[in-house]
């Protein structure tokens, strides 16, 4: 069997160990592995009529060239947010473009799935292992519907892929966040200020919630609950007064919204129509300063959350997901996604990711009045609470 593998969407620590595990397991079983560069962009941009294009967008994988990749973060295959089923007119490869594309509005999306199927046939790939989040795996589901044998592996710092309790990258993102929150207590305490730490989390506030829970911050704002900046401001003032070191610290998800406000976005939309998020922490800091006259420290942790090598838990899950993906593929069980349910490895049909959204269980885990994690009745809860 000839198996392709790709990583799509934002990078996270743990991708390289997963790739290595897939390559080792598959090649030891006598199969051939082909790396597809830059996520779905590799299959979109590869021109079957140009031999040099195959060399540019693919990489044969074996034990030799993957031997040391697990020592580093990120993905050595590189990544992109390209979705061949939703390509903006200005992102169409030149060899696929025609004059009609020039007249289309920027928000128009074009479907190049027929081209992707042609490329898969050209590469003689019998199956795909795709590693990504909701957006990347939604196209895996599309190819599954087209009859392509696919096994998906969930990864995202936000831990928000529906159908699994855990996604590669989440533990390291929380670990990084807790480390930086702890470090930020030094200048915040020295200057007796209020510190606002903005964390990644477009639709799910789990990174803010869990990081706040573990780091013991005063308040935590999550994407799922719109917040009142004036109420938050005076809560933080009281927190500061009660603290012997005379400071307060809070986390906030990048996708958070004030009551009556909206998500803060900037820049050009990506292939999925998403603009970059970021800045709600700065806006909140300005509001708190205006309301209370307190001095503010504002820090975006942002890409530092996904930087560097994976922690032990992400290594464990990444390697195990990689081995599981090949296990099920060799049994002919395609159209599935690797998953963790109640601490046990399993798989779910790939269409599960399209059937819901994974968000913080606000009623169970969040105090919406006081903007804090609310963790009680621990008996029977899973390791990451839900």
C-alpha positions in Angstrom: 0.0 0.0 0.0 1.1 3.5 -0.8 0.0 6.0 2.0 0.1 9.8 1.9 0.3 11.9 5.1 -0.2 15.6 5.6 -0.6 18.2 8.4 -3.0 21.1 8.0 -4.1 24.2 9.8 -2.1 25.8 12.6 1.0 23.8 13.8 1.0 22.4 17.3 3.7 20.5 19.3 3.3 16.8 18.7 2.9 16.7 14.9 6.4 15.4 14.2 6.1 12.5 16.7 2.8 11.6 15.1 4.3 11.6 11.6 7.3 9.5 12.8 5.0 7.0 14.5 2.9 6.6 11.3 6.0 6.2 9.1 7.7 3.7 11.4 4.5 1.6 11.8 3.6 1.6 8.1 7.1 0.9 6.7 7.7 -1.9 9.2 4.5 -3.5 7.9 6.0 -3.3 4.4 4.1 -0.2 3.1 5.3 3.0 1.4 4.8 6.5 2.9 4.6 9.7 1.0 4.6 13.1 2.8 2.4 15.8 1.3 3.9 19.2 1.8 2.1 22.2 3.2 -1.2 20.4 4.1 -3.9 20.4 1.5 -1.9 23.1 -0.5 0.3 20.3 -1.7 -2.5 18.5 -3.4 -4.0 21.7 -4.7 -0.7 23.1 -6.2 0.7 19.9 -7.6 0.6 19.8 -11.4 0.5 16.2 -12.6 1.7 17.4 -16.1 5.0 18.8 -14.6 7.4 16.2 -13.1 9.2 18.8 -11.1 5.9 19.7 -9.4 5.7 16.3 -7.7 9.2 16.7 -6.3 8.3 20.2 -5.0 5.0 19.1 -3.2 5.8 15.6 -2.0 8.5 13.9 0.0 9.1 10.1 0.2 9.2 9.2 3.9 11.2 6.4 5.6 12.9 5.6 8.9 16.0 7.5 7.9 14.5 10.9 7.2 12.0 10.8 10.1 14.4 9.4 12.7 15.0 12.6 14.6 11.9 14.7 13.8 10.2 13.8 17.1 12.8 15.9 18.9 11.3 19.1 17.7 8.0 20.9 17.6 6.0 22.0 14.6 5.7 19.9 11.5 8.6 19.2 9.1 6.2 18.7 6.3 5.0 22.3 6.9 1.4 23.3 6.9 -1.2 25.7 5.5 -4.9 26.6 6.0 -5.7 25.7 2.4 -9.0 23.9 1.7 -9.2 22.7 -1.9 -13.0 22.8 -1.7 -13.0 26.5 -0.7 -10.4 28.3 -2.6 -10.5 32.1 -3.0 -10.0 33.4 -6.5 -6.7 35.0 -5.7 -5.3 31.7 -4.3 -6.0 29.6 -7.4 -2.7 28.1 -8.8 -1.8 29.6 -12.1 -2.1 26.4 -14.0 -5.7 25.9 -12.7 -6.8 29.4 -13.3 -9.0 30.6 -16.2 -10.1 34.1 -17.2 -13.4 33.8 -15.4 -11.7 33.7 -12.0 -10.5 37.2 -12.4 -14.0 38.6 -12.3 -15.1 36.8 -9.1 -15.5 38.7 -5.8 -12.8 38.0 -3.2 -15.2 36.2 -0.9 -16.2 33.7 -3.6 -14.9 30.1 -3.0 -14.1 27.6 -5.7 -14.1 23.8 -5.5 -11.0 22.1 -6.9 -11.8 18.6 -5.5 -11.8 17.0 -9.1 -8.2 18.3 -9.4 -7.3 16.8 -6.0 -8.7 13.4 -7.0 -6.6 13.6 -10.2 -3.5 14.3 -8.2 -4.2 11.4 -5.8 -4.5 9.1 -8.8 -1.3 10.6 -10.3 0.6 9.9 -7.1 -0.9 6.3 -6.9 -1.9 6.8 -3.3 -4.1 4.1 -1.8 -5.0 6.0 1.4 -4.4 9.2 3.3 -3.6 9.9 6.9 -4.6 13.5 7.6 -3.7 15.4 10.8 -5.6 18.6 11.6 -8.4 20.4 13.3 -12.0 21.0 12.3 -11.3 22.9 9.1 -8.6 20.5 7.8 -10.6 17.4 8.8 -13.8 18.7 7.2 -12.0 18.3 3.8 -10.9 14.8 4.9 -14.6 14.1 5.3 -15.2 15.5 1.8 -12.6 13.1 0.3 -14.1 10.2 2.2 -17.4 11.0 0.6 -15.6 10.9 -2.8 -14.5 7.4 -2.0 -10.9 8.2 -0.9 -9.7 5.9 2.0 -8.9 8.4 4.8 -8.0 8.1 8.5 -8.0 11.4 10.3 -6.0 12.4 13.4 -7.3 15.3 15.5 -5.0 18.1 16.6 -5.7 21.6 17.9 -4.5 23.7 20.8 -8.1 24.6 21.6 -9.0 20.9 22.0 -12.3 21.6 20.1 -12.6 18.8 17.5 -16.0 17.2 18.0 -15.9 13.4 18.6 -12.8 13.1 20.8 -11.9 14.1 24.4 -8.4 15.1 23.4 -6.6 16.7 20.5 -2.8 16.7 19.9 -1.3 20.0 21.1 -3.7 20.9 23.9 -1.6 19.8 26.9 1.5 21.7 25.7 -0.5 24.8 25.0 -1.9 24.8 28.5 1.6 24.0 29.9 3.1 27.0 28.1 0.2 29.2 29.2 0.6 28.3 32.9 4.4 28.8 32.7 3.9 32.3 31.2 1.1 33.2 33.6 3.4 32.2 36.5 6.3 34.3 35.1 4.1 37.3 34.6 3.3 37.4 38.3 6.8 38.9 38.8 6.3 42.2 36.9 2.6 42.4 37.8 3.4 42.1 41.5 6.4 44.3 41.4 4.4 47.1 39.8 1.1 46.3 41.6 -0.9 46.2 38.5 -3.7 44.2 36.9 -2.5 41.7 34.3 -4.5 40.5 31.4 -3.2 37.4 29.6 -4.8 36.7 26.2 -4.8 33.1 25.0 -5.7 31.4 21.7 -9.2 30.1 21.5 -11.5 31.2 18.7 -14.7 29.4 19.5 -13.7 27.4 22.6 -12.6 28.9 25.8 -11.0 25.7 27.1 -7.4 26.9 27.1 -8.4 30.0 29.1 -10.5 27.9 31.5 -8.0 25.1 32.1 -5.0 27.5 32.2 -6.8 29.7 34.7 -7.8 26.6 36.8 -4.2 25.3 36.9 -2.5 28.7 37.4 -4.9 29.9 40.0 -5.7 33.2 38.4 -8.3 35.6 39.8 -10.7 35.7 36.8 -11.0 33.9 33.5 -13.0 35.1 30.4 -14.0 32.4 27.9 -15.3 32.5 24.4 -18.7 31.0 25.3 -19.8 33.7 27.7 -20.2 37.4 26.9 -18.8 39.5 29.7 -19.5 42.9 31.3 -16.3 44.9 31.4 -17.4 47.1 34.2 -18.4 44.2 36.4 -15.1 42.5 35.6 -13.1 45.6 36.3 -14.4 46.1 39.8 -14.0 42.3 40.5 -10.4 42.6 39.6 -10.0 45.7 41.8 -11.3 43.7 44.8 -9.0 40.8 43.9 -6.1 43.2 43.9 -7.1 44.6 47.3 -7.3 41.1 48.8 -3.9 40.0 47.5 -1.1 40.7 50.0 1.2 41.4 47.0 -1.4 43.9 45.7 -2.0 42.7 42.1 -4.5 40.7 40.1 -4.2 38.5 37.1 -6.7 37.1 34.6 -6.9 35.1 31.4 -9.1 35.8 28.3 -9.8 33.9 25.2 -9.0 35.6 21.9 -12.5 34.9 20.8 -14.2 36.4 23.8 -16.8 39.1 23.4 -18.1 41.9 25.7 -21.8 42.1 26.2 -23.2 43.8 23.1 -19.8 43.6 21.4 -18.3 41.4 18.8 -15.2 39.2 18.1 -12.1 41.3 17.4 -10.8 40.3 14.0 -8.2 41.9 11.7 -6.4 41.2 8.4 -7.5 39.3 5.3 -9.7 36.3 5.6 -7.9 32.9 5.1 -9.1 30.1 2.8 -11.9 29.3 5.2 -13.1 32.9 5.5 -11.5 33.3 9.0 -9.7 36.5 9.8 -7.0 36.6 12.5 -8.2 37.1 16.0 -6.5 39.0 18.7 -6.7 42.2 20.6 -9.8 41.7 22.9 -7.3 41.6 25.8 -6.0 45.0 24.9 -9.5 46.4 24.5 -10.5 44.9 27.8 -7.4 46.4 29.4 -8.2 49.9 28.1 -11.7 49.5 29.4 -10.6 48.4 32.8 -8.1 51.3 33.0 -10.8 53.8 32.0 -13.2 52.4 34.6 -10.9 52.0 37.5 -7.8 54.2 36.7 -5.7 51.1 37.6 -2.5 50.5 35.5 -2.6 47.4 33.3 -0.2 44.8 32.0 -1.5 43.2 28.8 0.2 40.2 27.3 -0.7 38.0 24.3 0.8 34.6 24.7 -0.4 33.8 21.2 2.1 31.7 19.1 4.3 31.0 22.2 1.5 28.5 23.1 2.3 26.4 20.1 6.0 26.9 20.1 8.7 24.4 20.9 8.7 20.7 21.6 5.7 18.8 22.9 5.3 17.9 26.6 5.1 14.2 27.7 1.4 14.0 27.4 1.3 15.3 23.8 4.1 13.0 22.9 2.1 10.1 24.3 -1.1 10.9 22.5 0.6 11.9 19.2 2.6 8.7 19.0 -0.4 6.6 20.1 -2.7 8.3 17.6 -0.1 7.7 14.8 0.1 4.0 15.6 -3.7 3.7 15.9 -4.2 5.4 12.6 -2.1 2.8 10.8 -3.6 -0.1 12.9 -7.1 0.8 11.6 -5.9 1.6 8.1 -4.2 -1.8 7.8 -7.5 -3.4 8.9 -9.3 -1.6 6.1 -11.2 0.6 8.6 -11.1 3.9 6.7 -13.4 6.9 7.0 -12.6 7.1 10.7 -10.9 9.5 13.1 -8.6 8.4 16.0 -10.0 9.6 19.3 -9.8 9.3 23.1 -13.0 8.5 25.0 -12.9 8.2 28.8 -9.2 7.8 28.8 -9.2 5.0 26.2 -8.0 5.0 22.6 -10.7 4.4 20.0 -12.0 5.6 16.6 -15.1 7.3 15.5 -16.6 7.7 12.0 -15.1 10.8 10.4 -18.5 12.3 9.9 -18.7 12.9 13.7 -16.6 16.0 13.3 -19.5 17.5 11.2 -22.2 16.7 13.7 -21.6 19.1 16.5 -19.3 21.7 18.1 -17.2 21.1 21.2 -17.3 23.9 23.7 -16.8 24.5 27.4 -19.7 23.0 29.5 -20.5 26.4 31.0 -23.2 25.1 33.5 -20.8 22.4 34.8 -17.5 24.2 34.8 -17.8 28.0 34.7 -19.2 30.6 37.1 -20.6 33.1 34.7 -21.4 35.7 37.4 -17.9 35.7 38.9 -15.9 34.8 35.7 -14.1 31.9 37.2 -13.6 28.2 36.7 -16.2 26.3 38.7 -14.8 22.8 39.3 -16.7 20.7 41.8 -18.1 17.2 42.1 -14.8 15.8 40.8 -15.8 12.1 41.3 -16.1 10.6 37.8 -14.9 13.5 35.8 -12.3 12.8 33.0 -8.7 14.0 33.3 -9.4 17.3 31.4 -12.7 17.7 33.2 -15.0 17.0 30.2 
